[in-house]
Amino acid sequence: MMNHPTDAWKESLFKDIVAKVANVELYYKSLSFYLEFKPLLLNDLLTILSPRLDHSRAVNFFSKMNQLKLVKPYLKSVQSHNNKSVNEALNNLLTEEEDFQALRASIDAFDNFDTIGLAQRLEKHELIEFRRIAAYLYKGNNRWRQSVELCKKDKLYKDAMLYAAESKEAELAETLLQWFLEEGRRECFAACLFASYDLLHPDVVLELAWRHNIMDFAMPYFIQVMREYLTKVDEFAAKVDKLDVAESERKTEEEVTEPQPMVFGQQLMLTAAATPPVAPQPAYPGYGYPATAAGYPAQPVYGFNM
C-alpha cells in the first residue's frame, strides 16, 4: 500500500492491517508515509499505533520533521504517561502558542520535565504571565530568592509575599518588607506583616515602622503580637499555679503525723495486770500432790489412795 498508494491504499484497510503488523519499524515508515500523503489523517493513525509506539522516539521523529504542531492532539492524548519528552514538547508548543493557562495546567499535572530550563526560558518571555510561571517554577525548586526577585521586577506583589511566606526564611521576608518601604508601598508593607507573620521579628518591624513613620500601618501587627504574648503569659501562669498547688499538697501529706509503733513489752504488761492473781499452791511433801485445806488429807490426782 505504501509503495503503490494511488492504486492500493485505502484508509480503513490500512489501519486494520497496520495494527496487526509485528515489525515496529513499519510503524515509523507508515508515519512518514502519512506525513507525505495524508497529513490530516496522521493523528487517527497515531491513535491506533500509540499503545505500541515509543513515545520518546515518536517525539524525536516529529521534532526532526518539524511537525510537532501537527501531532499536538497525539501529544495530549499520551501525556497521561508523564513521559519527559512528551511533556517538554507539549510545553514548548503551548509556550509558542502563548497559551499560559494550558501551560500552567500542564505544569501542575505533569512534573516530569526540565523545570529549571523552562523557567530560564520563560523569565525572558515578553508576556508577564509567562514570567509569572517562571517565578512559580523557581518556587517549586526551592529557589526562593530568584522567585521573589522575579516577582519584584514585574511588580507581582501578591506572589512575592506568598513565596516569601512559603520560603520560611525570616531574612527574605524582612528584605521584602524593606523593599516595599523603599518603593513607597505602605499597603503592601502592612499586608506582608500578616502574610509572613510567623517569620518576622517584632523588633525589626518596630524599627522599620518607626524609621519610616508608618506606625499606623504596623499597629495591627503589634496588637496581634501583644495578644499572643499575653496569652502565653497567662498559660504559663496557670501552669505555675498548678505546680504550686501540687507542691503544697505534697508537703501537707508529708507533715501528717504517722501512727506510733506498738511496743510489745508494754502490751504484755497490760495483759498481765488485767488477769487476777492466782495464789501459789504448795506441793505435798514427797509426793507432788497439791495441798488441801487444813484438817483434810491430800487427795491423789487419779482419785484413789496410794
Buried (B, 14 or more C-beta within 10 A) or exposed (E): BBEEBEEEBEEEEBBEEBEEBEEEEBBBEBBEBBBEEBEEEBBBBBBBBBEEBBBEEBBEBBEEEEBBEBBBEBBBBBBEEEBBBBBBBBBBBBBEEEEBEBBBEBBEEBEBBEBEEBBBBBBEBEEEBBBBBBBBBBBBEEBBBBBBBBBBEBEBBEBBBBBBBBBEBBEBBBBBBEBBBEEEBBEBBBBBBEBBBEBBEEEBBBEBBEEBEBEEBBEEBBEEBEEEEEEEEEEEEEEEEEEEEEEEEEEEEEEEEEEEEEEEEEEEEEEEEEEEEEEEEEEBEEEEBEEEEEEEEEBEEEEEEE
